[in-house]
């Protein structure tokens, strides 16, 4: 993936992306109507959103760990089962 600084783009391109970002992104099609490129604006999560996600993951880990203990299943059992499927 190539990274480009926004300031390195021409004013016309920056203006286009500014308009498109309000619509959720840009998909560029070829003459046949097939999608060729896509540009999606990056939105970083807020501190509160990150905290909530961390808390949700903590609860999920807790719940999963308890369910595994209740069933007498270990991580090694799961690893072994996954390797058998390969």
C-alpha positions in Angstrom: 0.0 0.0 0.0 1.3 3.4 -0.9 0.8 6.3 1.6 0.4 9.8 0.3 0.2 12.9 2.4 -3.0 14.9 1.9 -0.9 18.1 1.4 1.0 16.4 -1.5 -2.2 16.1 -3.5 -3.4 18.9 -5.8 -6.1 21.2 -4.6 -8.5 19.7 -7.1 -8.0 16.2 -5.7 -8.2 17.4 -2.1 -11.4 19.2 -2.9 -12.9 16.1 -4.5 -12.0 13.9 -1.5 -13.4 16.4 0.9 -16.8 16.3 -0.9 -16.7 12.5 -1.2 -15.8 11.9 2.4 -19.2 13.2 3.5 -20.8 10.5 1.4 -18.8 7.6 3.0 -16.1 7.2 0.3 -15.5 6.9 -3.4 -15.6 4.0 -5.7 -14.0 4.4 -9.1 -15.4 2.3 -12.0 -14.0 1.5 -15.4 -15.9 2.0 -18.6 -17.6 -1.4 -18.2 -18.9 -0.4 -14.7 -16.6 -2.7 -12.8 -15.2 -1.4 -9.6 -11.5 -0.7 -9.9 -10.5 1.5 -6.9 -12.0 2.5 -3.7 -11.2 5.3 -1.2 -12.7 5.2 2.2 -12.1 8.0 4.7 -10.3 7.0 7.9 -12.0 7.9 11.1 -10.2 7.2 14.3 -12.2 6.1 17.3 -12.6 8.5 20.2 -11.1 7.7 23.6 -14.6 6.7 24.9 -15.2 4.4 21.9 -11.8 2.8 22.5 -12.6 2.3 26.2 -16.0 0.8 25.4 -14.4 -1.6 22.9 -11.8 -2.6 25.5 -14.5 -3.3 28.0 -16.6 -5.3 25.5 -13.5 -7.4 24.7 -12.8 -8.0 28.4 -16.4 -9.2 29.0 -16.2 -11.5 26.0 -12.9 -13.0 27.2 -14.4 -13.5 30.6 -17.6 -15.1 29.2 -15.6 -17.3 26.8 -13.2 -18.4 29.5 -16.0 -19.3 31.9 -17.8 -21.3 29.1 -14.6 -23.2 28.3 -14.1 -24.0 32.1 -17.7 -25.2 32.4 -17.2 -27.5 29.4 -13.7 -28.7 30.5 -12.2 -27.4 27.3 -8.7 -25.9 27.2 -7.0 -23.7 24.6 -4.8 -26.7 23.7 -7.9 -28.7 22.9 -9.1 -25.9 20.6 -5.6 -25.6 18.9 -5.5 -29.4 18.4 -9.0 -29.4 16.9 -8.2 -26.6 14.5 -5.0 -28.3 13.4 -6.9 -31.5 12.7 -9.2 -29.6 10.3 -6.2 -28.5 8.2 
